[in-house]
Amino acid sequence: MAFFETKYTVKSSHIDELNHVNNVVYLQWIQDIANLHWTQLKKGEDTTDYVWVVLRHEIDYVGQALLGDSIVAKTWVGKTGGIRSIRHVEFYKNNKLIVKAKTTFCLVNSKSFKPTRITDQILMMLAPK
């Protein structure tokens, strides 16, 4: 399993009225790390005919992050086939899991916006190295 990792520092704009990172911020970070990882995986390959669209997010909040905390985000691609791909994301504070997410993506043709089968080329990009 090939992991991709990035870090975030909690800013005041991330904090809600409960003085911790708002759930919408985690959702943004999930999207951001997915895009960063996809950019790395495709390594300049021409994928302009396709776009990934979110079908479902599942997020479990098991801890909290506060102003100034350093957060490590890790992601990897899970089960992939047909038109769907599962992406996992986990957030850690001080090496302790605080949020875990599973997102189901659908591959869509960028011109027709209709779901399309994941090509062998894309499967090779997503395969663990």
Residue frames as qw, qx, qy, qz and C-alpha x, y, z in Angstrom:
[[0.000, 0.891, 0.454, 0.000, 0.00, 0.00, 0.00],
 [0.438, 0.270, 0.004, 0.857, 1.48, 3.32, -1.09],
 [0.227, -0.785, -0.446, 0.364, 0.83, 6.10, 1.40],
 [0.279, 0.574, 0.081, 0.766, 0.91, 9.80, 0.64],
 [0.454, -0.609, -0.461, 0.458, 1.40, 12.23, 3.50],
 [0.176, 0.605, 0.037, 0.776, 1.13, 15.97, 4.08],
 [0.340, -0.344, -0.586, 0.650, 0.95, 18.24, 7.10],
 [0.112, -0.761, -0.325, -0.551, -1.37, 20.99, 8.24],
 [0.233, -0.069, -0.525, 0.816, -1.06, 23.53, 11.03],
 [0.100, -0.722, -0.684, 0.002, -4.36, 24.52, 12.62],
 [0.142, 0.212, 0.019, 0.967, -5.07, 28.22, 12.06],
 [0.214, 0.251, 0.499, -0.801, -7.72, 30.42, 13.65],
 [0.517, 0.225, -0.301, -0.769, -9.78, 30.21, 10.45],
 [0.462, 0.030, -0.873, -0.154, -10.06, 26.42, 11.00],
 [0.080, -0.118, -0.799, 0.584, -11.58, 26.79, 14.46],
 [0.306, -0.539, -0.589, -0.519, -15.32, 26.74, 15.17],
 [0.407, -0.653, 0.075, -0.634, -17.41, 27.89, 18.13],
 [0.917, -0.390, -0.074, -0.037, -16.38, 24.77, 20.07],
 [0.190, -0.857, 0.473, 0.081, -12.71, 25.85, 19.79],
 [0.627, -0.200, 0.702, 0.272, -11.62, 22.89, 17.67],
 [0.008, 0.194, -0.662, -0.723, -11.17, 22.23, 13.96],
 [0.639, 0.293, 0.187, -0.687, -14.54, 22.41, 12.23],
 [0.723, 0.135, 0.676, 0.042, -15.77, 19.32, 10.36],
 [0.590, 0.795, 0.121, -0.074, -15.96, 21.32, 7.11],
 [0.006, -0.833, 0.540, 0.120, -12.21, 21.98, 7.38],
 [0.551, -0.236, 0.797, 0.081, -11.51, 18.25, 7.54],
 [0.701, 0.532, 0.473, -0.039, -13.64, 17.77, 4.44],
 [0.346, 0.912, -0.200, -0.097, -11.59, 20.42, 2.63],
 [0.247, -0.651, 0.713, 0.083, -8.37, 18.75, 3.76],
 [0.713, 0.097, 0.694, 0.006, -9.69, 15.39, 2.50],
 [0.631, 0.749, 0.204, -0.014, -10.29, 16.92, -0.92],
 [0.089, 0.910, -0.398, -0.077, -6.92, 18.70, -0.88],
 [0.425, -0.473, 0.767, 0.092, -4.87, 15.61, -0.03],
 [0.751, 0.338, 0.568, 0.002, -6.78, 13.53, -2.59],
 [0.507, 0.862, 0.004, -0.022, -5.91, 16.08, -5.28],
 [0.112, -0.809, 0.573, 0.062, -2.26, 16.25, -4.19],
 [0.612, -0.210, 0.761, 0.048, -1.96, 12.47, -4.21],
 [0.728, 0.550, 0.410, -0.016, -3.68, 12.11, -7.59],
 [0.310, 0.916, -0.244, -0.075, -1.30, 14.70, -9.08],
 [0.279, -0.618, 0.733, 0.058, 1.64, 12.68, -7.79],
 [0.706, 0.060, 0.705, -0.032, 0.21, 9.35, -8.99],
 [0.686, 0.674, 0.273, -0.038, -0.48, 10.48, -12.54],
 [0.561, -0.448, 0.358, 0.598, 3.06, 11.93, -12.88],
 [0.080, 0.503, -0.375, -0.774, 2.31, 14.03, -15.94],
 [0.228, 0.238, 0.901, 0.282, 0.21, 11.39, -17.69],
 [0.266, -0.090, -0.281, -0.918, -2.55, 12.86, -19.84],
 [0.013, -0.361, -0.901, 0.239, -5.77, 12.30, -17.89],
 [0.179, 0.147, 0.001, -0.973, -7.71, 15.24, -19.34],
 [0.444, -0.159, -0.673, -0.570, -10.43, 12.90, -20.62],
 [0.584, -0.416, -0.695, 0.056, -11.37, 11.97, -17.06],
 [0.155, -0.523, 0.336, -0.768, -12.32, 13.57, -13.76],
 [0.318, -0.198, -0.876, 0.304, -12.98, 12.05, -10.34],
 [0.408, -0.476, -0.123, -0.769, -16.34, 12.90, -8.73],
 [0.099, -0.139, 0.814, -0.556, -17.23, 12.19, -5.10],
 [0.515, -0.319, -0.667, -0.433, -20.15, 9.84, -4.54],
 [0.720, -0.619, -0.290, -0.121, -19.87, 9.45, -0.78],
 [0.171, 0.552, -0.581, 0.573, -17.86, 10.55, 2.25],
 [0.779, -0.513, -0.360, -0.022, -17.75, 8.63, 5.53],
 [0.227, 0.593, -0.436, 0.637, -15.95, 10.45, 8.33],
 [0.727, -0.529, -0.421, 0.119, -15.33, 9.31, 11.91],
 [0.025, 0.764, -0.311, 0.565, -14.18, 11.90, 14.43],
 [0.833, -0.307, -0.430, 0.163, -12.33, 10.18, 17.27],
 [0.531, -0.388, -0.197, 0.727, -10.31, 13.10, 18.61],
 [0.168, 0.957, 0.237, -0.015, -9.95, 16.81, 18.14],
 [0.596, 0.175, 0.012, 0.784, -7.40, 19.33, 16.92],
 [0.210, -0.875, -0.289, 0.325, -6.95, 22.77, 18.45],
 [0.260, 0.958, -0.104, 0.054, -5.42, 26.06, 17.41],
 [0.064, -0.808, 0.586, 0.004, -1.71, 25.68, 16.65],
 [0.817, -0.156, 0.556, -0.016, -1.75, 21.87, 16.50],
 [0.169, 0.492, -0.722, -0.456, 0.36, 20.15, 13.87],
 [0.834, 0.177, 0.387, -0.352, -1.68, 17.57, 11.97],
 [0.094, -0.324, 0.839, 0.427, -0.30, 14.79, 9.79],
 [0.773, 0.336, 0.148, -0.518, -2.65, 13.60, 7.04],
 [0.232, -0.258, 0.890, 0.294, -2.13, 10.23, 5.34],
 [0.738, 0.371, 0.088, -0.557, -4.00, 8.86, 2.36],
 [0.195, -0.219, 0.901, 0.319, -4.01, 5.78, 0.17],
 [0.611, 0.145, -0.374, -0.682, -6.15, 4.26, -2.54],
 [0.548, -0.091, 0.774, -0.303, -8.22, 1.23, -1.58],
 [0.528, 0.301, 0.788, 0.099, -10.50, -1.02, -3.59],
 [0.243, 0.554, -0.239, -0.759, -10.76, 0.19, -7.17],
 [0.243, 0.095, 0.898, 0.354, -12.69, -1.28, -10.08],
 [0.207, 0.699, 0.678, 0.098, -15.50, -0.68, -12.51],
 [0.146, 0.777, 0.170, 0.588, -16.29, 3.03, -12.21],
 [0.507, -0.836, -0.020, -0.210, -15.44, 3.43, -8.49],
 [0.591, 0.292, -0.513, 0.550, -12.38, 3.93, -6.35],
 [0.602, -0.755, -0.259, 0.026, -12.16, 4.10, -2.57],
 [0.368, 0.557, -0.365, 0.649, -9.76, 6.56, -0.95],
 [0.660, -0.592, -0.402, 0.229, -8.82, 6.42, 2.70],
 [0.186, 0.666, -0.240, 0.681, -7.60, 9.45, 4.68],
 [0.669, -0.556, -0.423, 0.253, -6.45, 9.57, 8.29],
 [0.054, 0.817, -0.183, 0.544, -5.47, 12.57, 10.40],
 [0.767, -0.276, -0.431, 0.388, -3.05, 12.29, 13.31],
 [0.129, -0.878, 0.203, -0.415, -2.10, 14.64, 16.15],
 [0.304, -0.627, 0.675, -0.242, 0.99, 13.61, 18.12],
 [0.197, 0.218, -0.942, -0.164, 0.89, 10.21, 16.35],
 [0.275, 0.266, 0.826, -0.415, -2.66, 9.62, 17.61],
 [0.026, 0.372, 0.737, 0.564, -5.54, 9.07, 15.16],
 [0.141, 0.303, 0.400, -0.854, -8.11, 11.86, 15.45],
 [0.632, 0.473, 0.093, -0.607, -10.12, 11.53, 12.22],
 [0.325, -0.093, 0.859, 0.385, -10.52, 8.79, 9.64],
 [0.546, 0.507, 0.063, -0.664, -12.39, 9.02, 6.38],
 [0.449, 0.094, 0.818, 0.348, -13.37, 6.87, 3.45],
 [0.376, 0.563, -0.043, -0.735, -14.42, 8.52, 0.21],
 [0.633, 0.294, 0.689, 0.195, -15.98, 6.77, -2.77],
 [0.110, 0.563, -0.306, -0.760, -15.04, 8.38, -6.07],
 [0.734, 0.474, 0.486, -0.015, -16.53, 7.75, -9.50],
 [0.326, -0.233, 0.487, 0.776, -14.51, 8.19, -12.70],
 [0.426, 0.749, 0.399, -0.314, -16.38, 10.46, -15.10],
 [0.561, 0.387, 0.379, 0.626, -15.74, 11.37, -18.74],
 [0.218, -0.431, -0.146, 0.864, -14.73, 15.04, -18.71],
 [0.110, -0.005, -0.444, -0.889, -16.74, 15.85, -21.85],
 [0.459, -0.356, -0.662, -0.474, -19.98, 13.91, -21.36],
 [0.301, -0.394, 0.510, -0.703, -19.87, 13.92, -17.52],
 [0.912, -0.113, -0.178, -0.351, -21.06, 10.31, -17.62],
 [0.677, -0.508, 0.533, -0.013, -19.50, 7.59, -15.47],
 [0.686, 0.557, -0.454, -0.116, -16.82, 5.61, -17.28],
 [0.964, -0.201, -0.096, 0.146, -14.95, 2.42, -16.50],
 [0.355, -0.819, 0.400, 0.206, -11.56, 2.90, -14.90],
 [0.722, 0.607, -0.328, -0.052, -8.99, 2.26, -17.61],
 [0.924, -0.086, -0.141, 0.344, -5.98, -0.04, -17.32],
 [0.401, 0.529, -0.175, 0.727, -3.79, 3.10, -17.58],
 [0.364, -0.665, 0.158, -0.633, -5.47, 4.61, -14.51],
 [0.927, -0.360, -0.071, -0.073, -5.38, 1.30, -12.62],
 [0.795, 0.186, -0.213, 0.537, -1.63, 1.19, -13.19],
 [0.090, 0.614, -0.201, 0.758, -1.30, 4.73, -11.81],
 [0.613, -0.572, 0.102, -0.535, -3.27, 3.78, -8.69],
 [0.932, -0.080, -0.340, 0.095, -1.49, 0.48, -8.10],
 [0.582, -0.776, 0.204, 0.134, 0.83, 0.41, -5.06],
 [0.573, 0.702, -0.389, 0.167, 4.44, 0.91, -6.05]]
